[in-house]
């Protein structure tokens, strides 16, 4: 997408580095600006129940992705957020999830939705897809340049999509969306598909640009009423960010 320049531990044997090995939030690094909302969540009853659930699943031998559930909050501090893209939950195949919505680790085959994202980026802004295998489908560069790639559920079990939905992560990610919405700078929210659009009420549309389209999945990317292919979100966001920067409000993208 958009490159904003736009321009407890369990007792099992050590796990592979591409899966979760710790259920202690202290092992999940986040930028300081996110720490209060993260601390408040994990101190709550909902947060404690979520940690209990994760510990239980690990002790039962479940393989959980990604290894760092809060990675989006580590790479994109709140005061640097200029674009928010919401996903639903991490990829459930080994080696895919890297803690950022829609992103896969370098060298991993591109999922269909990500291929369509790159296709629309090329159509809209003329940007060629990234080189493969590196960076491939990894969107780490976007994350370090102000694009918050946030899934609303932050863990999943291998081969079981949405297996951790409704376990508590949504309370945290709703709070994160709210924090961004109440922040000092205008932000572009890209809401692709019904799930992301269900979070619209958390966003102050009077202060932020909210762009809505179908999900980039091949099942919906070309369908009415709001096809993803042809939505023009990347160029619209680029124009909004350029205008904000030219107005001298401190935007650096």
Backbone torsions as a table, in degrees:
resi	resn	phi	psi	omega
1	UNK	NA	-162.6	167.1
2	UNK	-31.7	123.3	169.1
3	UNK	-110.3	110.0	-173.2
4	UNK	-65.5	63.3	142.5
5	UNK	-109.3	12.2	-139.7
6	UNK	29.5	-19.5	-165.8
7	UNK	-34.4	NA	NA
8	UNK	NA	144.1	171.9
9	UNK	-66.7	141.5	178.0
10	UNK	-91.9	179.4	-174.4
11	UNK	-98.2	10.7	-179.9
12	UNK	-74.9	171.4	175.4
13	UNK	-62.3	153.9	-179.7
14	UNK	-52.0	133.6	-177.3
15	UNK	-89.4	163.6	176.1
16	UNK	-62.1	150.0	-175.1
17	UNK	-70.0	-5.9	-179.5
18	UNK	-95.6	12.6	177.7
19	UNK	-135.2	166.1	-177.5
20	UNK	-68.8	131.8	178.1
21	UNK	-124.1	-5.2	-178.4
22	UNK	-139.1	143.4	175.5
23	UNK	-118.3	26.8	173.5
24	UNK	-100.7	120.6	179.8
25	UNK	-55.6	-26.6	179.3
26	UNK	-63.9	-18.4	178.0
27	UNK	-86.5	-4.7	-176.4
28	UNK	-109.2	98.1	-175.4
29	UNK	-68.1	137.4	174.0
30	UNK	-136.0	156.7	175.4
31	UNK	-64.1	146.0	-175.3
32	UNK	-52.5	-35.4	-177.5
33	UNK	-65.2	-21.5	177.5
34	UNK	-90.8	-14.5	-169.9
35	UNK	-57.7	-42.2	-179.6
36	UNK	-59.6	-44.2	-178.5
37	UNK	-69.4	-34.7	177.5
38	UNK	-67.8	-45.8	179.7
39	UNK	-61.0	-43.9	-179.6
40	UNK	-61.7	-40.6	179.9
41	UNK	-64.3	-50.2	-175.4
42	UNK	-71.8	-16.6	173.8
43	UNK	-83.3	-12.5	-177.5
44	UNK	-82.4	165.3	176.4
45	UNK	-59.6	-40.9	179.4
46	UNK	-62.9	-44.1	178.9
47	UNK	-64.0	-41.1	178.7
48	UNK	-65.0	-39.4	177.9
49	UNK	-65.3	-38.1	177.3
50	UNK	-62.7	-46.1	179.2
51	UNK	-62.1	-39.1	176.8
52	UNK	-60.6	-44.8	179.2
53	UNK	-61.1	-46.0	-179.1
54	UNK	-63.8	-42.2	177.6
55	UNK	-60.6	-42.9	-179.6
56	UNK	-62.7	-43.3	-179.1
57	UNK	-66.7	-39.3	177.0
58	UNK	-63.5	-41.2	-179.1
59	UNK	-66.5	-24.7	177.7
60	UNK	-86.7	0.6	175.8
61	UNK	93.5	8.2	179.4
62	UNK	-66.3	142.3	173.6
63	UNK	-97.0	119.6	-172.9
64	UNK	-118.2	136.1	176.5
65	UNK	-117.9	156.0	-8.3
66	UNK	-87.0	177.1	-179.6
67	UNK	-68.9	-28.0	178.9
68	UNK	-125.9	91.8	-175.1
69	UNK	-60.6	-26.9	-175.1
70	UNK	-101.7	23.5	-174.1
71	UNK	-60.9	-35.3	178.2
72	UNK	-58.9	-34.2	-179.4
73	UNK	-79.5	-17.3	175.1
74	UNK	-80.2	-42.4	-172.9
75	UNK	-83.3	-24.2	-175.8
76	UNK	-126.0	93.1	178.3
77	UNK	-62.9	152.9	-176.3
78	UNK	-59.8	-35.1	-178.6
79	UNK	-76.6	-4.5	177.3
80	UNK	-107.1	-2.4	-177.6
81	UNK	-69.7	124.8	176.0
82	UNK	-122.3	-23.1	178.8
83	UNK	-137.9	140.0	173.5
84	UNK	-121.3	126.4	172.7
85	UNK	-118.1	122.7	-176.9
86	UNK	-99.9	128.8	170.4
87	UNK	-109.2	-176.9	-176.7
88	UNK	-100.2	-64.7	173.6
89	UNK	-147.0	166.8	-174.8
90	UNK	-64.6	160.5	171.4
91	UNK	-61.1	145.3	-173.3
92	UNK	-106.7	11.4	175.9
93	UNK	-98.5	145.1	-178.4
94	UNK	-60.2	135.7	177.1
95	UNK	83.6	-4.0	-177.3
96	UNK	-89.3	-58.4	-171.1
97	UNK	-66.5	131.8	175.0
98	UNK	-128.7	23.5	172.4
99	UNK	83.3	11.9	179.9
100	UNK	-131.0	134.0	-178.1
101	UNK	-57.9	133.9	176.9
102	UNK	70.5	-10.8	-175.4
103	UNK	-87.7	144.1	172.4
104	UNK	-124.4	159.2	-179.5
105	UNK	-63.1	150.6	178.4
106	UNK	-53.9	138.7	178.2
107	UNK	88.2	-12.1	178.6
108	UNK	-81.3	138.6	178.6
109	UNK	-55.5	139.2	-176.1
110	UNK	-70.6	126.2	172.2
111	UNK	-63.8	154.5	-176.9
112	UNK	-55.6	-40.3	-179.6
113	UNK	-63.4	-39.8	-179.9
114	UNK	-69.3	-36.5	175.2
115	UNK	-59.5	-40.4	179.2
116	UNK	-69.8	-33.4	175.6
117	UNK	-61.6	-46.7	178.4
118	UNK	-65.4	-35.8	178.3
119	UNK	-62.4	-44.4	179.7
120	UNK	-69.4	-36.9	177.0
121	UNK	-61.0	-42.1	179.2
122	UNK	-68.2	-43.1	179.6
123	UNK	-63.2	-41.2	-171.9
124	UNK	-82.0	-40.9	-174.3
125	UNK	-120.1	-0.9	179.3
126	UNK	73.4	19.0	-178.8
127	UNK	-90.5	122.9	179.4
128	UNK	-66.9	149.1	176.0
129	UNK	-57.1	150.7	-178.6
130	UNK	-65.2	156.5	179.3
131	UNK	-62.7	148.0	176.9
132	UNK	-117.8	138.3	11.2
133	UNK	-87.8	-15.1	-178.2
134	UNK	-121.4	123.8	3.7
135	UNK	-80.3	-11.2	-178.0
136	UNK	59.1	-130.3	-178.0
137	UNK	-91.6	11.0	179.1
138	UNK	-76.4	127.8	179.8
139	UNK	-103.7	24.5	179.6
140	UNK	-58.1	-38.6	179.6
141	UNK	-58.9	-43.6	177.7
142	UNK	-59.8	-45.1	-176.8
143	UNK	-60.6	-35.5	-178.8
144	UNK	-81.6	-4.1	179.9
145	UNK	-117.2	22.9	170.3
146	UNK	102.9	7.7	178.1
147	UNK	-100.5	110.9	178.4
148	UNK	-82.2	109.0	-177.4
149	UNK	-98.6	86.7	-167.4
150	UNK	-109.2	118.8	166.4
151	UNK	-80.4	147.8	-179.7
152	UNK	-81.5	-21.3	169.3
153	UNK	-119.6	133.6	-165.7
154	UNK	-105.7	-0.6	173.4
155	UNK	-138.6	161.6	179.2
156	UNK	-156.8	156.4	177.7
157	UNK	-98.3	150.6	-176.6
158	UNK	-55.6	125.2	177.1
159	UNK	73.2	9.5	-176.7
160	UNK	-130.8	79.8	-178.9
161	UNK	-58.0	142.9	178.8
162	UNK	61.8	19.5	-176.8
163	UNK	-68.4	-20.0	178.4
164	UNK	-110.7	9.9	177.2
165	UNK	-64.5	141.1	177.7
166	UNK	78.3	8.6	-179.3
167	UNK	-93.8	-3.5	176.0
168	UNK	131.0	-22.5	-178.9
169	UNK	-55.9	-34.9	-175.8
170	UNK	-61.6	-29.3	177.3
171	UNK	-64.0	-43.2	178.4
172	UNK	-66.8	-48.5	-174.8
173	UNK	-69.6	-30.3	172.4
174	UNK	-63.2	-39.9	178.5
175	UNK	-65.0	-36.5	178.0
176	UNK	-65.8	-44.7	177.1
177	UNK	-59.8	-42.5	178.3
178	UNK	-62.8	-39.2	178.9
179	UNK	-64.2	-42.4	178.3
180	UNK	-63.3	-43.5	-178.1
181	UNK	-62.0	-35.2	-178.0
182	UNK	-89.5	1.3	-179.1
183	UNK	-71.3	171.1	-172.2
184	UNK	-75.8	-24.9	-174.4
185	UNK	-103.9	149.4	175.4
186	UNK	-67.7	143.1	-176.1
187	UNK	-131.1	149.3	173.8
188	UNK	-98.8	120.3	175.9
189	UNK	-101.5	124.4	176.2
190	UNK	-105.6	110.7	-176.1
191	UNK	-109.4	103.6	-175.4
192	UNK	-108.4	110.9	178.8
193	UNK	94.9	164.1	-173.4
194	UNK	-62.7	-37.4	-177.7
195	UNK	-63.3	-49.9	179.1
196	UNK	-62.6	-39.2	-178.0
197	UNK	-68.3	-20.3	176.9
198	UNK	-67.7	-13.7	179.0
199	UNK	-91.3	3.6	-174.1
200	UNK	-59.6	-34.4	-177.9
201	UNK	-65.5	-17.3	179.7
202	UNK	-82.2	-7.6	-171.8
203	UNK	-109.2	133.3	175.7
204	UNK	-80.7	95.1	-175.9
205	UNK	-68.9	-14.3	176.0
206	UNK	-74.2	-20.7	-178.7
207	UNK	-109.6	-22.6	-173.5
208	UNK	-122.3	155.2	174.3
209	UNK	-87.4	125.6	179.9
210	UNK	-114.5	114.6	-179.1
211	UNK	-106.5	130.4	-172.2
212	UNK	-123.9	134.6	175.7
213	UNK	-156.6	170.7	172.9
214	UNK	-62.1	162.9	175.0
215	UNK	-65.2	146.3	179.8
216	UNK	-72.1	-0.3	175.9
217	UNK	-56.0	144.2	177.2
218	UNK	-56.1	-23.3	179.6
219	UNK	-68.9	-23.3	-173.8
220	UNK	-133.2	-8.7	-171.0
221	UNK	-60.9	-28.2	-177.1
222	UNK	-109.6	1.9	-174.5
223	UNK	-88.7	150.3	171.2
224	UNK	-71.2	164.6	9.4
225	UNK	-88.0	-15.9	-174.7
226	UNK	-132.4	74.5	-178.0
227	UNK	-55.8	139.4	177.1
228	UNK	-68.9	-47.1	178.0
229	UNK	-68.9	117.8	-176.4
230	UNK	100.3	1.0	-176.3
231	UNK	-69.6	-25.0	177.9
232	UNK	69.9	21.8	-176.1
233	UNK	-64.6	-35.5	-175.8
234	UNK	-68.5	-42.0	178.4
235	UNK	-70.5	-36.5	176.9
236	UNK	-63.0	-43.9	178.7
237	UNK	-64.1	-41.0	179.9
238	UNK	-60.5	-41.5	179.7
239	UNK	-65.8	-42.3	179.7
240	UNK	-63.1	-44.1	-178.2
241	UNK	-68.1	-37.7	177.8
242	UNK	-65.0	-42.9	179.5
243	UNK	-62.2	-44.0	179.4
244	UNK	-63.0	-41.0	179.6
245	UNK	-65.5	-43.2	-179.5
246	UNK	-64.9	-25.0	178.4
247	UNK	-79.3	-5.0	174.2
248	UNK	76.2	33.1	-178.9
249	UNK	-92.1	8.7	175.1
250	UNK	98.8	-2.0	177.7
251	UNK	-63.8	136.4	-177.1
252	UNK	-114.1	2.8	-176.7
253	UNK	-79.6	NA	NA
